[in-house]
Amino acid sequence: MEGDRQFSLIADPDQWARCAHSATALLDGGGVELTWDDDPGPAPPGGTRCEAPGHPAAAQDQDPCALDEGPGGLAFDRWCRAYRARPIAGRVELLSSTGQSALAPEAAARRPGALLAPRGLAVDCAQRLYVAESGGGAVHVIDLWAQRLLRRIPVRSARHRSRRPVDLAALCCGAVVLLRRPSALAVVEGRRGPRPGPRLRRPPGGPPWQPLRIAACADLLLVLWTAPDGSAVIATPAGDTVLAVPGATDLELIPDGVLVVARQPGRGFLRYRRSGSAWTEIEPLSAPGYDGGAVTVAPDGRIAYTTAAGLRWTAGPAGRHAATGRVTTYRLDAGAYRTRWGRLFLDACIPPGTDVSVRFLTSDDDEVPDRLPWTQASRGARQVRFPELTPPLPSQVLLKTLQAAEPLFRRPGGSELPWSQTGTGVAFQTYEAPVAAPPGRYLWLILELSGTARTSPQVRALRVEHPGHRLGERLPRAWTRQEPDAAFLQRFLAPAEGMLHELDERAALRAVLLDPTATPAEALAWLGSLLGLVLDRRWPEPARRALVAQAFTLFRLRGTQTALERLLRLYLGVPVAVVENWRLRGLGGAVLGTAPGGDSAPAVGGAARSAGSLGHFTVGGTVPGDDPYTATAHRFTVLIPTDLEPEQRDVVGKIIEEHKPAHTEPTICELGAGMRVGRQLHLDLSSVVGPGARWGPATVGQVFLGSDGLVGQPSVAARIGTTSRVGSLRAG
């Protein structure tokens, strides 16, 4: 087989941006799809669509206790419980699992809250709920573990008596507070704060901007500024404008780098992905019933928002796609004149009702007159670096000679690359088509996409083989003397020759089958059988690969504490501790009193009777007949710092049963619900007790009062009746 075949490919987002687009959009990870228009969706109940958060039309004909007339906050804790701020009602509600308030509307009307216009909400990594009390000029910090108020932190000062917090964003073990009058940022960390945050600058130009919302994620902090005319911009604290989104009402940063921007009711949520210093727009999400309030991300990654009835989740894409679109690539160079191009391989997702077809143009002319003008993508456009280095687009005269579109054939065996791996559940598949064009050094491809209003095909990457096969050179020359005959034989022999060529490449790289990290998923069980392993399909694929790679080391340590911990860590992906019970046996001691009729108790001060009258308990030891050896020998406990699903619990039990010593008895202890002293918490085994934070002396000139130095006595806990309420969580 020929070994000089190469590929010309287009896969990088920068490469797709250099192509000419017509009614197409760029995918954030590279690729193209049909462009879309915003779908305004149905009007809110009553036929009125709000123009801005807090617009009076949002509350007309509605119960003020059932609908939030202002931009209240929304936040989730680690247990997926939702908290919603009701500025007009003056309280923070804990929503039920159905997304509705735990209080009925009539009950809520009878129980008004004590907070003055609570707006922003945030929950930090320590599970503390921060409530921005806008009317009271303070931030409430609530410990969700203990269900109590830790502190009410005023943000007003003698200089700025009208300052009020309007929103919060969780940042690690604290929160960033957005302040107005004047606009500023402050940082609160539990009981500590407020301390000054990054300097907040107003975006330059435009109307008189006012900060409305704030979002934070890792090292990124964004502020939403709005104006009375409905215009809005998203900027960094330094005042650098990132995006202009008219009608924006809230924003949220997802940990995977996506920015979600909520707009007026009846409009979908816009999404942008960060790409360097630019933001690429991706398909918006539908948000039926959105009331112009708040949007946030749940711990499971879903996007939630507020409605008049409670809490709802986004409902898929919201854009209406164009019916057809076209992408014209720049010139691909084979490096040799009169090159007969081989096959085209396309990585695409083509749902039912959509289609992708390809046309080809070839040429041997180095100069391209009357070039097709470059047009950027309608959506997701990105800046092209050094555009003058882009190869030329095809000639407009040459485009008039296009032949019929070539249909695509889906490869049942996946990619043409030998032993390539595709993740489970991947929607993109590899399609193949011969390059139906005369020989030529240069090649252009024209991709034609068609779809429906709700569905669009997506093309992730394309590869073109050059040169094609040379079986025609081994046939009688009379069969290939004419170009139509040669082109027919090239296409006719391409499928059979391609299969033989791929088999030859797989054979040359068959050593990949013995590499646990590179072998295909379907060959993983076969590779494990060479080592005497029977892989459990319930294990995640990365865990199975790691098990095969470490099989020899684990078999050498089989039956030991180290091997069992490593096996469980491979499967669960969390640190697991195995504690042998003999380490918890305690110390022997005297028995002060036994049950009536038992052994005589030792005399204590000469007052003990033989029947035993000092109680039915032991001090430092065990009861008679229950010795430490019987209670702890050959027993161990597996501490797992998470809650297991039923399937995970079965797999963990099977792992322990197969890899523990035969004479031992295990106990599985899940720590997801917290640690209990004496059961899940053992000193020097599963926990460490050390010195905590202590108060240090304040040195004049070296500390700042109110920031890193405090005058007074430390507060160990909240005061009953003043800063907390016994038996309930007080949020206003």
Order of alpha helices (4+ residues) and beta strands (2+ residues): beta-alpha-beta-beta-beta-beta-beta-beta-beta-alpha-beta-beta-beta-beta-beta-beta-beta-beta-beta-beta-beta-beta-beta-beta-beta-beta-beta-beta-beta-beta-beta-beta-beta-beta-alpha-beta-beta-beta-beta-alpha-alpha-alpha-alpha-alpha-beta-alpha-beta-alpha-beta
